[in-house]
């Protein structure tokens, strides 16, 4: 069980960055490191810079370079190509970076948390629920067939998720609708609130 008051809930994606954003939010609970530091150190880990290929990508998505979001967009440019090239999932690549990177934010995180790779949450869902309830840990998991990644946890008020997109998907009797994401933290009924979870990483306090 965690304290929802300590969850970093104000990060809003500007790019396709839900995987690293969710890892950073979960890690922040245990380390206090700002999510932006992980994007900065991801860039350093892979020695990314703005070259002609990056500029072509930025032009394609109509992104104008901004110091506040540049690292996030460089991550978006590189990360998805990298895990597809390796034929692994995004969470598997992130787990590798967590365990091997010498960059400050990742290295500091490895000193304070343990990270467990979970190939399929559904297969051990009951075990994960017990961990979330009884231990100080957070789950970063794929759902929607891998279309999105989010943080899942359990507090005194029950299960919750942390949404990093600028909107929330609300199911109504007329079907799903989009609403502005004003809080980041969304109470949910259970881990399958948005459908079955896929692969995941469980981040726990050492």
Contact map, one row per residue, 1 for C-alpha under 8 A:
11100000000000000000000000000000000000000000000000000000000000000000000000000000000000000000000000000000000000000000000000000000000111111000000000000000111100000000000000000000000000000000000000000000000000
11110000000000000000000000000000000000000000000000000000000000000000000000000000000000000000000000000000000000000000000000000000000000111100000000000000111100000000000000000000000000000000000000000000000000
11111110000000000000000000000000000000000000000000000000000000000000000000000000000000000000000000000000000000000000000000000000000000000000000000000000001100000000000000000000000000000000000000000000000000
01111110000000000000000000000000000000000000000000000000000000000000000000000000000000000000000000000000000000000000000000000000000000000000000000000000001000000000000000000000000000000000000000000000000000
00111110000000000000000000000000000000000000000000000000000000000000000000000000000000000000000000000000000000000000000000000000000000000000000000000000000000000000000000000000000000000000000000000000000000
00111111000000000000000000001000000000000000000000000000000000000000000000000000000000000000000000000000000000000000000000000000000000000000000000000000000000000000000000000000000000000000000000000000000000
00111111100000000000000011011000000000000000000000000000000000000000000000000000000000000000000000000000000000000000000000000000000000000000000000000000000000000000000000000000000000000000000000000000000000
00000111111000000000000010011000000000000000000000000000000000000000000000000000000000000000000000000000000000000000000000000000000000000000000000000000000000000000000000000000000000000000000000000000000000
00000011111000000000000010000000000000000000000000000000000000000000000000000000000000000000000000000000000000000000000000000000000000000000000000000000000000000111000000000000000000111000000000000000000000
00000001111100000000000000000000000000000000000000000000000000000000000000000000000000000000000000000000000000000000000000000000000000000000000000000000000000000001000000000000000000110000000000000000000000
00000001111110000000100000000000001000000000000000000000000000000000000000000000000000000000000000000000000000000000000000000000000000000000000000000000000000000001000000000000000000010000000000000000000000
00000000011111000000000000000000000000000000000000000000000000000000000000000000000000000000000000000000000000000000000000000000000000000000000000000000000000000001110000000000000000000000000000000000000000
00000000001111111100100000000000000000000000000000000000000000000000000000000000000000000000000000000000000000000000000000000000000000000000000000000000000000000001110000000000000000000000000000000000000000
00000000000111111000000000000000000000000000000000000000000000000000100110000000000000000000000000000000000000000000000000000000000000000000000000000000000000000000000000000000000000000000000000000000000000
00000000000011111000000000000000000000000000000000000000000000000000000110010000000000000000000000000000000000000000000000000000000000000000000000000000000000000000000000000000000000000000000000000000000000
00000000000011111100000000000000000000000000000000000000000000000000000010010000000000000000000000000000000000000000000000000000000000000000000000000000000000000000000000000000000000000000000000000000000000
00000000000011111111100000000000000000000000000000000000000000000000000100110000000000000000000000000000000000000000000000000000000000000000000000000000000000000000000000000000000000000000000000000000000000
00000000000010011111110000000000000000000000000000000000000000000000000000000000000000000000000000000000000000000000000000000000000000000000000000011100000000000001100000000000000000000000000000000000000000
00000000000000001111111000000000000000000000000000000000000000000000000000000000000000000110010000000000000000000000000000000000000000000000000000011100000000000000000000000000000000000000000000000000000000
00000000000000001111111100000000000001100000000000000000000000000000000000000000000000000000010000000000000000000000000000000000000000000000000000000000000000000000000000000000000000000000000000000000000000
00000000001010001111111110000000001000000000000000000000000000000000000000000000000000000000000000000000000000000000000000000000000000000000000000000000000000000001000000000000000000000000000000000000000000
00000000000000000111111111000000000000000000000000000000000000000000000000000000000000000000000000000000000000000000000000000000000000000001000000001110000000000101000000000000000000000000000000000000000000
00000000000000000011111111100000000000000000000000000000000000000000000000000000000000000000000000000000000000000000000000000000000000000001000000000010000000000000000000000000000000000000000000000000000000
00000000000000000001111111110000111001000000000000000000000000000000000000000000000000000000000000000000000000000000000000000000000000000000000000000000000000000000000000000000000000000000000000000000000000
00000011100000000000111111111000001000000000000000000000000000000000000000000000000000000000000000000000000000000000000000000000000000000000000000000010000000000000000000000000000000000000000000000000000000
00000010000000000000011111111100000000000000000000000000000000000000000000000000000000000000000000000000000000000000000000000000000000000111000000000010000000000000000000000000000000000000000000000000001000
00000000000000000000001111111111100000000000000000000000000000000000000000000000000000000000000000000000000010001000000000000000000000000000000000000000000000000000000000000000000000000000000000000000001000
00000011000000000000000111111111111000000000000000000000000000000000000000000000000000000000000000000000000000000000000000000000000000000000000000000000000000000000000000000000000000000000000000000000000000
00000111000000000000000011111111000000000000000000000000000000000000000000000000000000000000000000000000000000000000000000000000000000000000000000000000000000000000000000000000000000000000000000000000000000
00000000000000000000000001111111000000000000000000000000000000000000000000000000000000000000000000000000000010011000000000000000000000000000000000000000000000000000000000000000000000000000000000000000000010
00000000000000000000000000111111100000000000000000000000000000000000000000000000000000000000000000000000000110010000000000000000000000000000000000000000000000000000000000000000000000000000000000000000000000
00000000000000000000000000111111110000000000000000000000000000000000000000000000000000000000000000000000000000000000000000000000000000000000000000000000000000000000000000000000000000000000000000000000000000
00000000000000000000000100110011111010000000000000000000000000000000000000000000000000000000000000000000100000000000000000000000000000000000000000000000000000000000000000000000000000000000000000000000000000
00000000000000000000000100010001111111000000000000000000000000000000000000000000000000000000000000000000000000000000000000000000000000000000000000000000000000000000000000000000000000000000000000000000000000
00000000001000000000100110010000111111100000000000000000000000000000000000000000000000000000000000000000000000000000000000000000000000000000000000000000000000000000000000000000000000000000000000000000000000
00000000000000000000000000000000011111110000000000000000000000000000000000000000000000000000000000000000000000000000000000000000000000000000000000000000000000000000000000000000000000000000000000000000000000
00000000000000000000000000000000111111111000000000000000000000000000000000000000000000000000000000000000100000000000000000000000000000000000000000000000000000000000000000000000000000000000000000000000000000
00000000000000000001000100000000011111111100000000000000000000000000000000000000000000000000000000000000110000000000000000000000000000000000000000000000000000000000000000000000000000000000000000000000000000
00000000000000000001000000000000001111111110000000000000000000000000001100100000000000000000000000000000000000000000000000000000000000000000000000000000000000000000000000000000000000000000000000000000000000
00000000000000000000000000000000000111111111000000000000000000000000001100000000000000000000000000000000000000000000000000000000000000000000000000000000000000000000000000000000000000000000000000000000000000
00000000000000000000000000000000000011111111100000000000000000000000000000000000000000000000000000000011110000000000000000000000000000000000000000000000000000000000000000000000000000000000000000000000000000
00000000000000000000000000000000000001111111110000000000000000000000000000100000000000000000000000000010000000000000000000000000000000000000000000000000000000000000000000000000000000000000000000000000000000
00000000000000000000000000000000000000111111111110000000000000000000001001100000000000000000000000000000000000000000000000000000000000000000000000000000000000000000000000000000000000000000000000000000000000
00000000000000000000000000000000000000011111111100000000000000000000000000000000000000000000000000000010000000000000000000000000000000000000000000000000000000000000000000000000000000000000000000000000000000
00000000000000000000000000000000000000001111111100000000000000000000000000000000000000000000000000001110000000000000000000000000000000000000000000000000000000000000000000000000000000000000000000000000000000
00000000000000000000000000000000000000000111111100000000000000000000000000000000000000000000000000000000000000000000000000000000000000000000000000000000000000000000000000000000000000000000000000000000000000
00000000000000000000000000000000000000000011111110000000000000000000000000000000000000000000000000000000000000000000000000000000000000000000000000000000000000000000000000000000000000000000000000000000000000
00000000000000000000000000000000000000000011111111000000000000000000000001000000000000000000000000000000000000000000000000000000000000000000000000000000000000000000000000000000000000000000000000000000000000
00000000000000000000000000000000000000000010001111100000000000000000000001000000000000000000000000000000000000000000000000000000000000000000000000000000000000000000000000000000000000000000000000000000000000
00000000000000000000000000000000000000000000000111111110000000000000000001000000000000000000000000000000000000000000000000000000000000000000000000000000000000000000000000000000000000000000000000000000000000
00000000000000000000000000000000000000000000000011111110000000000000000000000000000000000000000000000000000000000000000000000000000000000000000000000000000000000000000000000000000000000000000000000000000000
00000000000000000000000000000000000000000000000001111111000000000000000000000000000000000000000000000000000000000000000000000000000000000000000000000000000000000000000000000000000000000000000000000000000000
00000000000000000000000000000000000000000000000001111111100000000000000000000000000000000000000000000000000000000000000000000000000000000000000000000000000000000000000000000000000000000000000000000000000000
00000000000000000000000000000000000000000000000001111111110000000000000001001000000000000000000000000000000000000000000000000000000000000000000000000000000000000000000000000000000000000000000000000000000000
00000000000000000000000000000000000000000000000001111111111000000000000000000000000000000000000000000000000000000000000000000000000000000000000000000000000000000000000000000000000000000000000000000000000000
00000000000000000000000000000000000000000000000000011111111100000000000000000000000000000000000000000000000000000000000000000000000000000000000000000000000000000000000000000000000000000000000000000000000000
00000000000000000000000000000000000000000000000000001111111110000000000000001000000000000000000000000000000000000000000000000000000000000000000000000000000000000000000000000000000000000000000000000000000000
00000000000000000000000000000000000000000000000000000111111111110000000000000000000000000000000000000000000000000000000000000000000000000000000000000000000000000000000000000000000000000000000000000000000000
00000000000000000000000000000000000000000000000000000011111111110000000000000000000000000000000000000000000000000000000000000000000000000000000000000000000000000000000000000000000000000000000000000000000000
00000000000000000000000000000000000000000000000000000001111111100000000000000000000000000000000000000000000000000000000000000000000000000000000000000000000000000000000000000000000000000000000000000000000000
00000000000000000000000000000000000000000000000000000000111111100000000000000000000000000000000000000000000000000000000000000000000000000000000000000000000000000000000000000000000000000000000000000000000000
00000000000000000000000000000000000000000000000000000000011111110000000000000000000000000000000000000000000000000000000000000000000000000000000000000000000000000000000000000000000000000000000000000000000000
00000000000000000000000000000000000000000000000000000000011111111000000000000000000000000000000000000000000000000000000000000000000000000000000000000000000000000000000000000000000000000000000000000000000000
00000000000000000000000000000000000000000000000000000000011001111100000000000000000000000000000000000000000000000000000000000000000000000000000000000000000000000000000000000000000000000000000000000000000000
00000000000000000000000000000000000000000000000000000000000000111110110000000000000000000000000000000000000000000000000000000000000000000000000000000000000000000000000000000000000000000000000000000000000000
00000000000000000000000000000000000000000000000000000000000000011111110000000000000000000000000000000000000000000000000000000000000000000000000000000000000000000000000000000000000000000000000000000000000000
00000000000000000000000000000000000000000000000000000000000000001111111000000000000000000000000000000000000000000000000000000000000000000000000000000000000000000000000000000000000000000000000000000000000000
00000000000000000000000000000000000000000000000000000000000000000111111000000000000000000000000000000000000000000000000000000000000000000000000000000000000000000000000000000000000000000000000000000000000000
00000000000001000000000000000000000000000000000000000000000000001111111110000000000000000000000000000000000000000000000000000000000000000000000000000000000000000000000000000000000000000000000000000000000000
00000000000000000000000000000000000000000000000000000000000000001111111111000000000000000000000000000000000000000000000000000000000000000000000000000000000000000000000000000000000000000000000000000000000000
00000000000000000000000000000000000000110010000000000000000000000011111111100000000000000000000000000000000000000000000000000000000000000000000000000000000000000000000000000000000000000000000000000000000000
00000000000001101000000000000000000000110000000000000000000000000000111111110000000000000000000000000000000000000000000000000000000000000000000000000000000000000000000000000000000000000000000000000000000000
00000000000001110000000000000000000000000000000000000000000000000000111111111000000000000000000000000000000000000000000000000000000000000000000000000000000000000000000000000000000000000000000000000000000000
00000000000000000000000000000000000000000010000111000100000000000000011111111100000000000000000000000000000000000000000000000000000000000000000000000000000000000000000000000000000000000000000000000000000000
00000000000000001000000000000000000000100110000000000000000000000000001111111110000000000000000000000000000000000000000000000000000000000000000000000000000000000000000000000000000000000000000000000000000000
00000000000000111000000000000000000000000000000000000000000000000000000111111111000000000000000000000000000000000000000000000000000000000000000000000000000000000000000000000000000000000000000000000000000000
00000000000000000000000000000000000000000000000000000100100000000000000011111111100000000000000000000000000000000000000000000000000000000000000000000000000000000000000000000000000000000000000000000000000000
00000000000000000000000000000000000000000000000000000000000000000000000001111111110000000000000000000000000000000000000000000000000000000000000000000000000000000000000000000000000000000000000000000000000000
00000000000000000000000000000000000000000000000000000000000000000000000000111111111000000100000000000000000000000000000000000000000000000000000000000000000000000000000000000000000000000000000000000000000000
00000000000000000000000000000000000000000000000000000000000000000000000000011111111100000100000000000000000000000000000000000000000000000000000000000000000000000000000000000000000000000000000000000000000000
00000000000000000000000000000000000000000000000000000000000000000000000000001111111110000000000000000000000000000000000000000000000000000000000000000000000000000000000000000000000000000000000000000000000000
00000000000000000000000000000000000000000000000000000000000000000000000000000111111111000000000000000000000000000000000000000000000000000000000000000000000000000000000000000000000000000000000000000000000000
00000000000000000000000000000000000000000000000000000000000000000000000000000011111111111100100000000000000000000000000000000000000000000000000000000000000000000000000000000000000000000000000000000000000000
00000000000000000000000000000000000000000000000000000000000000000000000000000001111111111000000000000000000000000000000000000000000000000000000000000000000000000000000000000000000000000000000000000000000000
00000000000000000000000000000000000000000000000000000000000000000000000000000000111111110000000000000000000000000000000000000000000000000000000000000000000000000000000000000000000000000000000000000000000000
00000000000000000000000000000000000000000000000000000000000000000000000000000000011111110000000000000000000000000000000000000000000000000000000000000000000000000000000000000000000000000000000000000000000000
00000000000000000000000000000000000000000000000000000000000000000000000000000000001111111000000000000000000000000000000000000000000000000000000000000000000000000000000000000000000000000000000000000000000000
00000000000000000000000000000000000000000000000000000000000000000000000000000000001111111101100000000000000000000000000000000000000000000000000000000000000000000000000000000000000000000000000000000000000000
00000000000000000000000000000000000000000000000000000000000000000000000000000000001100111111100000000000000000000000000000000000000000000000000000000000000000000000000000000000000000000000000000000000000000
00000000000000000010000000000000000000000000000000000000000000000000000000000011001000011111110000000000000000000000000000000000000000000000000000000000000000000000000000000000000000000000000000000000000000
00000000000000000010000000000000000000000000000000000000000000000000000000000000000000001111111000000000000000000000000000000000000000000000000000000000000000000000000000000000000000000000000000000011100000
00000000000000000000000000000000000000000000000000000000000000000000000000000000000000011111111100000000000000000000100000000000000000000000000000000000000000000000000000000000000000000000000000000000000000
00000000000000000000000000000000000000000000000000000000000000000000000000000000001000011111111110000000000000000000000000000000000000000000000000000000000000000000000000000000000000000000000000000000000000
00000000000000000011000000000000000000000000000000000000000000000000000000000000000000000111111111000000000000000000000000000000000000000000000000000000000000000000000000000000000000000000000000000000000000
00000000000000000000000000000000000000000000000000000000000000000000000000000000000000000011111111100000000000000010100000000000000000000000000000000000000000000000000000000000000000000000000000000000100000
00000000000000000000000000000000000000000000000000000000000000000000000000000000000000000001111111110000000000000000000000000000000000000000000000000000000000000000000000000000000000000000000000000000000000
00000000000000000000000000000000000000000000000000000000000000000000000000000000000000000000111111111000010000000000000000000000000000000000000000000000000000000000000000000000000000000000000000000000000000
00000000000000000000000000000000000000000000000000000000000000000000000000000000000000000000011111111000011011000000000000000000000000000000000000000000000000000000000000000000000000000000000000000000000000
00000000000000000000000000000000000000000000000000000000000000000000000000000000000000000000001111111000011001000000000000000000000000000000000000000000000000000000000000000000000000000000000000000000000000
00000000000000000000000000000000000000000000000000000000000000000000000000000000000000000000000111111100000000000000000000000000000000000000000000000000000000000000000000000000000000000000000000000000000000
00000000000000000000000000000000000000000000100000000000000000000000000000000000000000000000000011111110011000000000000000000000000000000000000000000000000000000000000000000000000000000000000000000000000000
00000000000000000000000000000000000000000000100000000000000000000000000000000000000000000000000000011111011000000000000000000000000000000000000000000000000000000000000000000000000000000000000000000000000000
00000000000000000000000000000000000000001101100000000000000000000000000000000000000000000000000000001111111000000000000000000000000000000000000000000000000000000000000000000000000000000000000000000000000000
00000000000000000000000000000000000000001000000000000000000000000000000000000000000000000000000000000111111100000000000000000000000000000000000000000000000000000000000000000000000000000000000000000000000000
00000000000000000000000000000000100011001000000000000000000000000000000000000000000000000000000000000011111110000000000000000000000000000000000000000000000000000000000000000000000000000000000000000000000000
00000000000000000000000000000000000001001000000000000000000000000000000000000000000000000000000011101111111111000000000000000000000000000000000000000000000000000000000000000000000000000000000000000000000000
00000000000000000000000000000000000000000000000000000000000000000000000000000000000000000000000001101111111111100000000000000000000000000000000000000000000000000000000000000000000000000000000000000000000000
00000000000000000000000000000010000000000000000000000000000000000000000000000000000000000000000000000001111111110000000000000000000000000000000000000000000000000000000000000000000000000000000000000000000000
00000000000000000000000000100110000000000000000000000000000000000000000000000000000000000000000001000000111111111000000000000000000000000000000000000000000000000000000000000000000000000000000000000000000000
00000000000000000000000000000000000000000000000000000000000000000000000000000000000000000000000001100000011111111100000000000000000000000000000000000000000000000000000000000000000000000000000000000000000000
00000000000000000000000000000000000000000000000000000000000000000000000000000000000000000000000000000000001111111000000000000000000000000000000000000000000000000000000000000000000000000000000000000000000000
00000000000000000000000000000110000000000000000000000000000000000000000000000000000000000000000000000000000111111100000000000000000000000000000000000000000000000000000000000000000000000000000000000000000011
00000000000000000000000000100100000000000000000000000000000000000000000000000000000000000000000000000000000011111110000000000000000000000000000000000000000000000000000000000000000000000000000000000000001111
00000000000000000000000000000000000000000000000000000000000000000000000000000000000000000000000000000000000001011111000000000000000000000000000000000000000000000000000000000000000000000000000000000000001111
00000000000000000000000000000000000000000000000000000000000000000000000000000000000000000000001000000000000000001111100000000000000000000000000000000000000000000000000000000000000000000000000000000000111100
00000000000000000000000000000000000000000000000000000000000000000000000000000000000000000000000000000000000000000111110000000000000000000000000000000000000000000000000000000000000000000000000000000000111000
00000000000000000000000000000000000000000000000000000000000000000000000000000000000000000001001000000000000000000011111000000000000000000000000000000000000000000000000000000000000000000000000000000001110000
00000000000000000000000000000000000000000000000000000000000000000000000000000000000000000000000000000000000000000001111110000000000000000000000000000000000000000000000000000000000000000000000000000011110000
00000000000000000000000000000000000000000000000000000000000000000000000000000000000000000000000000000000000000000000111110000000000000000000000000000000000000000000000000000000000000000000000000000111000000
00000000000000000000000000000000000000000000000000000000000000000000000000000000000000000000000000000000000000000000011111110000000000000000000000000000000000000000000000000000000000000000000000001111000000
00000000000000000000000000000000000000000000000000000000000000000000000000000000000000000000000000000000000000000000011111111001000000000000100000000000000000000000000000000000000000000000000000001111000000
00000000000000000000000000000000000000000000000000000000000000000000000000000000000000000000000000000000000000000000000111111000000000000000000000000000000000000000000000000000000000000000000000011100000000
00000000000000000000000000000000000000000000000000000000000000000000000000000000000000000000000000000000000000000000000111111000000000000000000000000000000000000000000000000000000000000000000000000000000000
00000000000000000000000000000000000000000000000000000000000000000000000000000000000000000000000000000000000000000000000111111111000000000000000000000000000000000000000000000000000000000000000000000000000000
00000000000000000000000000000000000000000000000000000000000000000000000000000000000000000000000000000000000000000000000011111111100000000000000000000000000000000000000000000000000000000000000000000000000000
00000000000000000000000000000000000000000000000000000000000000000000000000000000000000000000000000000000000000000000000000011111110000000000000000000000000000000000000000000000000000000000000000000000000000
00000000000000000000000000000000000000000000000000000000000000000000000000000000000000000000000000000000000000000000000000011111111000000000000000000000000000000000000000000000000000000000000000000000000000
00000000000000000000000000000000000000000000000000000000000000000000000000000000000000000000000000000000000000000000000010011111111100000000000000000000000000000000000000000000000000000000000000000000000000
00000000000000000000000000000000000000000000000000000000000000000000000000000000000000000000000000000000000000000000000000001111111110000000000000000000000000000000000000000000000000000000000000000000000000
00000000000000000000000000000000000000000000000000000000000000000000000000000000000000000000000000000000000000000000000000000111111111100000000000000000000000000000000000000000000000000000000000000000000000
00000000000000000000000000000000000000000000000000000000000000000000000000000000000000000000000000000000000000000000000000000011111111111000000000000000000000000000000000000000000000000000000000000000000000
10000000000000000000000000000000000000000000000000000000000000000000000000000000000000000000000000000000000000000000000000000001111111111110000000000000110000000000000000000000000000000000000000000000000000
10000000000000000000000000000000000000000000000000000000000000000000000000000000000000000000000000000000000000000000000000000000111111110000000000000000011000000000000000000000000000000000000000000000000000
10000000000000000000000000000000000000000000000000000000000000000000000000000000000000000000000000000000000000000000000000000000011111110000000000000000000000000000000000000000000000000000000000000000000000
11000000000000000000000000000000000000000000000000000000000000000000000000000000000000000000000000000000000000000000000000000000011111111000000000000000000000000000000000000000000000000000000000000000000100
11000000000000000000000000000000000000000000000000000000000000000000000000000000000000000000000000000000000000000000000000000000001111111100000000000000000000000000000000000000000000000000000000000000000110
11000000000000000000000000000000000000000000000000000000000000000000000000000000000000000000000000000000000000000000000000000000001100111110000000000000100000000000000000000000000000000000000000000000011110
01000000000000000000000001000000000000000000000000000000000000000000000000000000000000000000000000000000000000000000000000000000000100011111000000000011110000000000000000000000000000000000000000000000011100
00000000000000000000000001000000000000000000000000000000000000000000000000000000000000000000000000000000000000000000000000000000000100001111100000000011100000000000000000000000000000000000000000000001111000
00000000000000000000011001000000000000000000000000000000000000000000000000000000000000000000000000000000000000000000000000000000000000000111110000001111000000000000000000000000000000000000000000000001111000
00000000000000000000000000000000000000000000000000000000000000000000000000000000000000000000000000000000000000000000000010000000000000000011111000001111000000000000000000000000000000000000000000001111100000
00000000000000000000000000000000000000000000000000000000000000000000000000000000000000000000000000000000000000000000000000000000000000000001111111111100000000000000000000000000000000000000000000001111000000
00000000000000000000000000000000000000000000000000000000000000000000000000000000000000000000000000000000000000000000000000000000000000000000111111111000000000000000000000000000000000000000000001111100000000
00000000000000000000000000000000000000000000000000000000000000000000000000000000000000000000000000000000000000000000000000000000000000000000011111110000000000000000000000000000000000000000000001111000000000
00000000000000000000000000000000000000000000000000000000000000000000000000000000000000000000000000000000000000000000000000000000000000000000011111110000000000000000000000000000000000000000000000000100000000
00000000000000000000000000000000000000000000000000000000000000000000000000000000000000000000000000000000000000000000000000000000000000000000011111111000000000000000000000000000000000000000000000000100000000
00000000000000000000000000000000000000000000000000000000000000000000000000000000000000000000000000000000000000000000000000000000000000000000011111111000000000000000000000000000000000000000000000000000000000
00000000000000000110000000000000000000000000000000000000000000000000000000000000000000000000000000000000000000000000000000000000000000000000011111111100000000000000000000000000000000000000000000000000000000
00000000000000000110010000000000000000000000000000000000000000000000000000000000000000000000000000000000000000000000000000000000000000000001111001111110000000000000000000000000000000000000000000000000000000
00000000000000000110010000000000000000000000000000000000000000000000000000000000000000000000000000000000000000000000000000000000000000000001110000011111000000001111000000000000000000000000000000000000000000
00000000000000000000011011000000000000000000000000000000000000000000000000000000000000000000000000000000000000000000000000000000000000000111100000001111100000001110000000000000000000000000000000000000000000
00000000000000000000000000000000000000000000000000000000000000000000000000000000000000000000000000000000000000000000000000000000000000000111100000000111110000111100000000000000000000000000001000000000000000
11000000000000000000000000000000000000000000000000000000000000000000000000000000000000000000000000000000000000000000000000000000000100001110000000000011111000111000000000000000000000000000000000000000000000
11000000000000000000000000000000000000000000000000000000000000000000000000000000000000000000000000000000000000000000000000000000000110000100000000000001111111110000000000000000000000000000000000000000000000
11110000000000000000000000000000000000000000000000000000000000000000000000000000000000000000000000000000000000000000000000000000000010000000000000000000111111110000000000000000000000000000000000000000000000
11100000000000000000000000000000000000000000000000000000000000000000000000000000000000000000000000000000000000000000000000000000000000000000000000000000011111000000000000000000000000000000000000000000000000
00000000000000000000000000000000000000000000000000000000000000000000000000000000000000000000000000000000000000000000000000000000000000000000000000000000011111100000000000000000000000000000000000000000000000
00000000000000000000000000000000000000000000000000000000000000000000000000000000000000000000000000000000000000000000000000000000000000000000000000000000011111110000000000000000000000000011100000000000000000
00000000000000000000000000000000000000000000000000000000000000000000000000000000000000000000000000000000000000000000000000000000000000000000000000000001111011111000000000000000000000000011111000000000000000
00000000000000000000000000000000000000000000000000000000000000000000000000000000000000000000000000000000000000000000000000000000000000000000000000000001111001111100000000000000000000001111100000000000000000
00000000000000000000000000000000000000000000000000000000000000000000000000000000000000000000000000000000000000000000000000000000000000000000000000000111100000111110000000000000000000001111000000000000000000
00000000100000000000010000000000000000000000000000000000000000000000000000000000000000000000000000000000000000000000000000000000000000000000000000000111000000011111000000000000000000011100000000000000000000
00000000100000000000000000000000000000000000000000000000000000000000000000000000000000000000000000000000000000000000000000000000000000000000000000000110000000001111100100000000000010011100000000000000000000
00000000111110000100110000000000000000000000000000000000000000000000000000000000000000000000000000000000000000000000000000000000000000000000000000000100000000000111110000000000000000010000000000000000000000
00000000000110000100000000000000000000000000000000000000000000000000000000000000000000000000000000000000000000000000000000000000000000000000000000000000000000000011111100000000000010000000000000000000000000
00000000000110000000000000000000000000000000000000000000000000000000000000000000000000000000000000000000000000000000000000000000000000000000000000000000000000000001111100000000000111000000000000000000000000
00000000000000000000000000000000000000000000000000000000000000000000000000000000000000000000000000000000000000000000000000000000000000000000000000000000000000000000111110000000011110000000000000000000000000
00000000000000000000000000000000000000000000000000000000000000000000000000000000000000000000000000000000000000000000000000000000000000000000000000000000000000000010111111000000011110000000000000000000000000
00000000000000000000000000000000000000000000000000000000000000000000000000000000000000000000000000000000000000000000000000000000000000000000000000000000000000000000001111100001111000000000000000000000000000
00000000000000000000000000000000000000000000000000000000000000000000000000000000000000000000000000000000000000000000000000000000000000000000000000000000000000000000000111110001111000000000000000000000000000
00000000000000000000000000000000000000000000000000000000000000000000000000000000000000000000000000000000000000000000000000000000000000000000000000000000000000000000000011111111100000000000000000000000000000
00000000000000000000000000000000000000000000000000000000000000000000000000000000000000000000000000000000000000000000000000000000000000000000000000000000000000000000000001111111100000000000000000000000000000
00000000000000000000000000000000000000000000000000000000000000000000000000000000000000000000000000000000000000000000000000000000000000000000000000000000000000000000000000111110000000000000000000000000000000
00000000000000000000000000000000000000000000000000000000000000000000000000000000000000000000000000000000000000000000000000000000000000000000000000000000000000000000000000111111000000000000000000000000000000
00000000000000000000000000000000000000000000000000000000000000000000000000000000000000000000000000000000000000000000000000000000000000000000000000000000000000000000000000111111100000000000000000000000000000
00000000000000000000000000000000000000000000000000000000000000000000000000000000000000000000000000000000000000000000000000000000000000000000000000000000000000000000000011110111110000000000000000000000000000
00000000000000000000000000000000000000000000000000000000000000000000000000000000000000000000000000000000000000000000000000000000000000000000000000000000000000000000000011110011111000000000000000000000000000
00000000000000000000000000000000000000000000000000000000000000000000000000000000000000000000000000000000000000000000000000000000000000000000000000000000000000000000001111000001111100000000000000000000000000
00000000000000000000000000000000000000000000000000000000000000000000000000000000000000000000000000000000000000000000000000000000000000000000000000000000000000000000001111000000111110000000000000000000000000
00000000000000000000000000000000000000000000000000000000000000000000000000000000000000000000000000000000000000000000000000000000000000000000000000000000000000000000011100000000011111000000000000000000000000
00000000000000000000000000000000000000000000000000000000000000000000000000000000000000000000000000000000000000000000000000000000000000000000000000000000000000000010111100000000001111110000000000000000000000
00000000000000000000000000000000000000000000000000000000000000000000000000000000000000000000000000000000000000000000000000000000000000000000000000000000000000000000010000000000000111110000000000000000000000
00000000110000000000000000000000000000000000000000000000000000000000000000000000000000000000000000000000000000000000000000000000000000000000000000000000000000000000000000000000000011111100000000000000000000
00000000111000000000000000000000000000000000000000000000000000000000000000000000000000000000000000000000000000000000000000000000000000000000000000000000000000000111000000000000000011111100000000000000000000
00000000100000000000000000000000000000000000000000000000000000000000000000000000000000000000000000000000000000000000000000000000000000000000000000000000000000011110000000000000000000111110000000000000000000
00000000000000000000000000000000000000000000000000000000000000000000000000000000000000000000000000000000000000000000000000000000000000000000000000000000000000011110000000000000000000111111000000000000000000
00000000000000000000000000000000000000000000000000000000000000000000000000000000000000000000000000000000000000000000000000000000000000000000000000000000000001111000000000000000000000001111100000000000000000
00000000000000000000000000000000000000000000000000000000000000000000000000000000000000000000000000000000000000000000000000000000000000000000000000000000000001111000000000000000000000000111111010000000000000
00000000000000000000000000000000000000000000000000000000000000000000000000000000000000000000000000000000000000000000000000000000000000000000000000000000000001110000000000000000000000000011111110000000000000
00000000000000000000000000000000000000000000000000000000000000000000000000000000000000000000000000000000000000000000000000000000000000000000000000000000000000100000000000000000000000000001111110000000000000
00000000000000000000000000000000000000000000000000000000000000000000000000000000000000000000000000000000000000000000000000000000000000000000000000000001000000100000000000000000000000000001111111011000000000
00000000000000000000000000000000000000000000000000000000000000000000000000000000000000000000000000000000000000000000000000000000000000000000000000000000000000000000000000000000000000000000111111111000000000
00000000000000000000000000000000000000000000000000000000000000000000000000000000000000000000000000000000000000000000000000000000000000000000000000000000000000000000000000000000000000000001111111110000000000
00000000000000000000000000000000000000000000000000000000000000000000000000000000000000000000000000000000000000000000000000000000000000000000001100000000000000000000000000000000000000000000001111110000000000
00000000000000000000000000000000000000000000000000000000000000000000000000000000000000000000000000000000000000000000000000000000000000000000001100000000000000000000000000000000000000000000000111111000000000
00000000000000000000000000000000000000000000000000000000000000000000000000000000000000000000000000000000000000000000000001000000000000000000001100000000000000000000000000000000000000000000001111111100000000
00000000000000000000000000000000000000000000000000000000000000000000000000000000000000000000000000000000000000000000000111000000000000000000111100000000000000000000000000000000000000000000001100111110000000
00000000000000000000000000000000000000000000000000000000000000000000000000000000000000000000000000000000000000000000001111000000000000000000111011000000000000000000000000000000000000000000000000011111000000
00000000000000000000000000000000000000000000000000000000000000000000000000000000000000000010000000000000000000000000011110000000000000000000110000000000000000000000000000000000000000000000000000001111100000
00000000000000000000000000000000000000000000000000000000000000000000000000000000000000000010000000000000000000000000111110000000000000000011110000000000000000000000000000000000000000000000000000000111110000
00000000000000000000000000000000000000000000000000000000000000000000000000000000000000000010001000000000000000000011110000000000000000000011100000000000000000000000000000000000000000000000000000000011111000
00000000000000000000000000000000000000000000000000000000000000000000000000000000000000000000000000000000000000000011110000000000000000001111000000000000000000000000000000000000000000000000000000000001111100
00000000000000000000000001100000000000000000000000000000000000000000000000000000000000000000000000000000000000001111000000000000000000001111000000000000000000000000000000000000000000000000000000000000111110
00000000000000000000000000000000000000000000000000000000000000000000000000000000000000000000000000000000000000001110000000000000000000111100000000000000000000000000000000000000000000000000000000000000011111
00000000000000000000000000000100000000000000000000000000000000000000000000000000000000000000000000000000000000011100000000000000000000011000000000000000000000000000000000000000000000000000000000000000001111
00000000000000000000000000000000000000000000000000000000000000000000000000000000000000000000000000000000000000011100000000000000000000000000000000000000000000000000000000000000000000000000000000000000000111
